[in-house]
Amino acid sequence: MPSGQYKWGAVLVACLAIFIIVLDTSAMNVAITTLVVELNTTLSTIQSIIALYALIIASFMLLGSKLQDILGRKKTFLVGLIIYACGTSIATLSINAGMLMIGWAILEGVGAALMFPATTTLVGASYEGEDKVTAFGIWGGIAAMGAAIGPIIGGIFTTYFTWRLVFAFELIFVALILIFKDYLTESEPTLKWKDLDILGAIISTVSLVLIVMGILLLSKPRNWEYVPVLLVSGSILFVVFLWWQRRRLNQGLEPLSDVSLFRNRLFGLGTINSIIQQIPLAGFLFIIPVFLQQITKLNAFDTGLTLLPASISILMFSILGARFSTILDSKHIMMIGFLISALGTFLLGGVFNLNTQMMDIIPSTIVFGVGIGLLLSQLTNLTMSAVRSEQETDASSLLNSFKNLGYSLGTALIGVLLLIGIFNGLTTGIEATGQTGNMTTQEIRDSLFEYVEKMQTGPPPQISPQIQPYATEIVDLSISSAMRQTFNVLSLILLLGFILSIFLPRKSKLG
């Protein structure tokens, strides 16, 4: 246990690490248009990179947790940090989307997957009693703060300097962590390399990648024939992964994770609800900037400013929600949180049109933020209360892995729903004009959709002169309509979370 002037050294290092991990996605979401232009890519490609970052973390987190038992928690953390630093450096210097994907999504994702579980065990092993409670409170607060201020940091750098500084800024934190690394204590390895379930890690990673890829391919109708194959294959492989883990448990071998935890109703439902909570949050943070930058023509800073009230309300009510649990059961707070966030998305669905401005959006985003904050204040603690102390490491890894999967699914699924809505809206808008000229409706639609994919930047779409005067209005109307439809879907997803929460046991009945 640390003492004296070094007492809070371990939590300082853990906070620096968690800050840059959560900062990445929230900061870069506001830079979508700039990324599309500077890297000469498309909206769906940037969507894939954001989704892949969370997916890689989800896929490798179980492996990262198990590596602590083989290498030791400090060494695992530092290996992850070096991989993360390499990824950040590549992302900073990216000249195309492929380079950004390798640096940000893949290398940073793997590094974060090794670092994230280690931050919790390093803090847990460094403090006792009230100090441990305080340390985890600080750790959680910094994580929430990183997510909250990410859009503003990303907006400032992108608008007034360059988006590359977001990644370069993280390298400063990497350097600070290396300076303070001696504050961390090493753990004794309890497993050998032969105990590592490599096959399980491969199966789980491939299964999740196939599922998310299947969802992402839905954005382009020409790829739909591959979607069922990917989704079914991924789902089958995931079932195989669960079977394989149970088989290793029954044989007395070390599993990648103790999937028997899902037999516990509270842990299983809590994990599902965590996924459900992450899907709308990820979708919200992805599609709101798309609308603001395509329709209202806001820059990255103003986009971040629009998201700030929601971020603040999430942060505030994630703190206040913990206090509410002294007067209300956690189950009921979660039910209220799902209802309030569903109300927020429902209200948001009604504000999108050609004249929508940032002040029209902010009130409903605050309502959404209040609900999400209440959920965040309860979900982890309630879910983890279902497990015994010796199961906490496995349970935490599983829960955090599925949270990141939820975020990846949210970016993929909600982004795809928006793009499909836009695609269909373009067809309706073109047919309504009756002015296709010498081009078919499909040719005009494809050209306009490509323009949307470029965030309405660059040269105008190549369409017949007869429909050119209507082009901007058709595009903007299709985006507005798709936003309304997508937020209605978000409301239904959150209501599903409310229904599932009904089946959670009350805290007073936990035994």
WOPE-V243890 format. One record per residue. PHI is phi as a letter, one per 30 degrees, with the letter a starting at -180 (* if undefined). PSI is psi in degrees with one decimal (* if undefined). Layout:
# WOPE-V243890
phi = [PHI & PHI]
psi = [PSI & PSI]
This chain:
# WOPE-V243890
phi = [* & d & b & i & d & c & e & c & d & d & d & d & d & d & d & d & d & d & d & d & d & d & d & e & d & d & d & d & d & d & c & e & d & d & d & e & d & d & c & h & b & b & e & d & d & d & e & d & d & d & d & d & e & d & d & d & d & d & d & c & d & d & d & d & d & d & d & d & d & c & c & j & d & d & d & d & d & d & d & d & d & d & d & d & d & d & d & d & d & d & d & d & c & e & c & a & d & d & d & d & d & d & d & d & d & d & d & d & d & d & e & d & d & d & d & e & d & d & d & d & d & d & d & d & d & c & b & b & h & d & d & d & d & d & d & d & d & d & e & d & d & d & d & d & d & e & d & d & c & e & d & d & d & d & d & d & d & d & d & c & b & a & d & d & d & d & d & d & e & d & d & d & d & e & d & d & d & d & d & c & d & d & d & d & c & d & c & d & e & c & b & c & e & d & d & d & d & d & d & d & d & d & d & d & d & d & d & d & d & d & d & d & d & d & d & d & d & d & d & b & e & d & c & d & d & d & d & e & d & d & d & d & d & d & d & d & d & d & d & d & d & d & d & d & d & d & d & d & d & d & d & i & c & d & d & d & a & d & d & d & e & d & d & d & e & d & d & d & d & d & d & d & d & d & d & d & d & d & d & d & d & d & d & e & d & c & d & d & e & d & d & d & d & c & c & d & i & d & d & d & d & d & d & d & d & d & d & e & e & d & d & d & d & d & d & d & d & d & d & d & e & d & d & d & d & d & c & b & d & e & e & d & d & d & d & d & d & d & d & d & d & d & d & d & d & d & d & d & d & c & c & d & a & d & c & d & c & d & d & d & d & e & e & d & d & d & e & e & d & d & d & d & d & d & d & d & d & c & e & d & d & d & d & d & d & d & c & d & e & d & c & d & d & d & d & d & d & d & d & d & d & d & d & d & d & e & d & d & d & d & d & d & d & d & d & d & e & d & d & d & d & d & e & d & d & d & e & d & d & d & d & d & d & i & b & d & i & c & c & d & e & d & d & d & e & d & d & d & d & d & d & d & d & c & h & h & c & i & d & d & d & d & b & d & e & d & c & e & d & c & e & d & d & d & d & d & d & d & d & d & d & d & d & d & d & d & d & d & d & e & d & d & d & d & d & d & d & d & d & d & d & e & d & d & d & d & e & d & c & d & b]
psi = [130.6 & 153.6 & 169.8 & -141.6 & -15.0 & 8.1 & -44.0 & 17.3 & -42.4 & -43.4 & -29.2 & -48.0 & -44.0 & -38.9 & -39.6 & -40.1 & -48.3 & -29.9 & -47.9 & -27.7 & -46.2 & -22.3 & -36.1 & -61.3 & -45.1 & -30.9 & -37.5 & -17.6 & -31.5 & -6.7 & 15.5 & -50.2 & -44.1 & -41.1 & -42.9 & -44.2 & -51.9 & -31.3 & 3.7 & 54.8 & -160.7 & 165.1 & -44.7 & -28.6 & -44.4 & -39.5 & -44.3 & -38.9 & -44.0 & -44.6 & -38.8 & -36.1 & -50.6 & -35.1 & -42.7 & -41.7 & -46.5 & -41.5 & -36.0 & -3.6 & -38.9 & -40.7 & -41.9 & -38.4 & -41.8 & -31.5 & -26.1 & -34.0 & -15.5 & -47.0 & -24.5 & 146.8 & -39.0 & -44.8 & -41.5 & -43.6 & -45.8 & -35.4 & -45.6 & -40.0 & -42.9 & -43.0 & -42.6 & -43.2 & -39.7 & -44.6 & -42.6 & -40.0 & -44.0 & -43.0 & -40.1 & -36.5 & 8.3 & 135.8 & -6.4 & 172.7 & -35.0 & -42.3 & -40.3 & -39.6 & -43.5 & -46.9 & -53.8 & -59.9 & -46.7 & -61.8 & -46.6 & -38.1 & -45.5 & -45.1 & -44.5 & -36.6 & -30.8 & -34.9 & -43.4 & -53.2 & -33.4 & -30.7 & -38.7 & -41.3 & -34.0 & -42.6 & -44.4 & -35.3 & -14.2 & -12.5 & 161.1 & 156.5 & -133.5 & -33.1 & -36.9 & -42.8 & -44.9 & -44.5 & -44.8 & -31.3 & -43.4 & -45.2 & -48.0 & -38.4 & -41.7 & -38.8 & -45.2 & -39.2 & -40.3 & -42.6 & -35.5 & -44.1 & -5.1 & -48.7 & -35.5 & -44.9 & -47.3 & -39.2 & -43.3 & -50.5 & -44.7 & -42.1 & -42.9 & -12.7 & -101.5 & 148.1 & -23.0 & -26.3 & -21.9 & -46.2 & -40.0 & -36.4 & -37.4 & -29.0 & -28.3 & -42.0 & -37.9 & -43.4 & -41.1 & -40.6 & -42.8 & -35.5 & -39.5 & 10.4 & -24.9 & -11.4 & -18.2 & 145.8 & 142.8 & 152.1 & 154.5 & 130.5 & 137.1 & -7.7 & 161.3 & 166.2 & -32.5 & -17.7 & -13.3 & 128.7 & 79.9 & -42.7 & -43.1 & -40.7 & -41.0 & -45.7 & -45.8 & -42.5 & -47.6 & -39.9 & -45.1 & -39.6 & -42.7 & -42.0 & -48.6 & -38.9 & -40.4 & -40.3 & -44.4 & -35.7 & -14.1 & -20.6 & -18.4 & 111.8 & -30.9 & -15.1 & 0.4 & -27.0 & -24.4 & -18.6 & -51.5 & -38.9 & -46.0 & -45.6 & -44.5 & -44.2 & -44.5 & -41.9 & -42.1 & -43.5 & -35.2 & -40.0 & -40.4 & -40.4 & -45.7 & -42.7 & -42.7 & -39.4 & -40.9 & -37.7 & -44.5 & -38.8 & -46.1 & -27.8 & 0.8 & 16.2 & 157.9 & 118.3 & 166.4 & -36.5 & 154.4 & 88.5 & -9.7 & -15.1 & -27.8 & -12.2 & -20.9 & 120.8 & -43.0 & -45.8 & -42.1 & -49.6 & -37.6 & -39.7 & -43.3 & -42.9 & -31.3 & -40.2 & -45.8 & -38.1 & -36.4 & -31.7 & -52.5 & -35.4 & -47.2 & -43.0 & -43.5 & -49.1 & -17.6 & -47.3 & -25.7 & -48.6 & -35.1 & -46.2 & -49.0 & -36.3 & -22.6 & -40.7 & -52.2 & -7.0 & 34.3 & 149.7 & 179.8 & -38.6 & -47.4 & -32.0 & -46.5 & -37.7 & -37.6 & -35.7 & -17.2 & -45.4 & -39.0 & -42.6 & -42.0 & -41.9 & -36.0 & -46.7 & -46.5 & -46.6 & -15.1 & -26.9 & -48.1 & -33.9 & -34.1 & -34.4 & -33.5 & -25.6 & -10.3 & -18.7 & -18.1 & 149.6 & 143.6 & -38.7 & -43.8 & -34.8 & -40.9 & -42.5 & -42.4 & -41.9 & -43.4 & -40.7 & -43.0 & -43.7 & -35.3 & -38.2 & -41.5 & -44.9 & -34.5 & -44.0 & -39.4 & -35.6 & -20.8 & -1.0 & -6.4 & 117.1 & -174.5 & -19.6 & 7.1 & 132.4 & 171.1 & -35.8 & -19.8 & -26.9 & -36.0 & -46.9 & -43.6 & -31.9 & -31.7 & -43.2 & -46.5 & -44.5 & -38.0 & -46.8 & -44.7 & -39.9 & -43.3 & -40.2 & -44.5 & -29.8 & -19.2 & -34.1 & -50.2 & -49.9 & -43.4 & -43.4 & -44.0 & -18.9 & -11.5 & -12.4 & 155.0 & 162.4 & -37.8 & -11.0 & -2.5 & -39.6 & -48.9 & -43.6 & -44.0 & -41.8 & -44.6 & -46.8 & -47.8 & -33.3 & -45.1 & -28.6 & -45.7 & -33.9 & -42.3 & -41.1 & -41.8 & -45.1 & -38.3 & -47.8 & -42.6 & -55.1 & -50.2 & -37.9 & -40.7 & -42.3 & -40.5 & -46.4 & -38.3 & -42.2 & -41.8 & -44.8 & -48.7 & -37.1 & -35.0 & -42.6 & -47.4 & -44.3 & -41.3 & -45.8 & -31.4 & -28.4 & -32.0 & 20.4 & 61.1 & -15.1 & -136.1 & 15.1 & 153.2 & 161.5 & -39.8 & -41.6 & -42.8 & -44.2 & -44.9 & -38.3 & -42.6 & -37.9 & -37.9 & -36.2 & -41.2 & -42.7 & -26.6 & 14.6 & 34.2 & 38.8 & 166.9 & -162.3 & 151.9 & 158.3 & 146.1 & 93.3 & 167.7 & 146.6 & -31.4 & -33.9 & -6.3 & -42.8 & -22.2 & -7.0 & -51.8 & -42.7 & -39.9 & -46.1 & -49.2 & -38.7 & -39.3 & -38.3 & -45.0 & -44.6 & -42.3 & -35.7 & -43.7 & -46.1 & -41.8 & -41.1 & -27.8 & -37.8 & -41.1 & -39.8 & -42.0 & -39.2 & -43.3 & -34.8 & -32.2 & -41.3 & -39.9 & -44.9 & -44.5 & -32.3 & -26.1 & -31.2 & -0.3 & 142.2 & 149.3 & 152.7 & -35.6 & -18.0 & -0.3 & 133.3 & *]
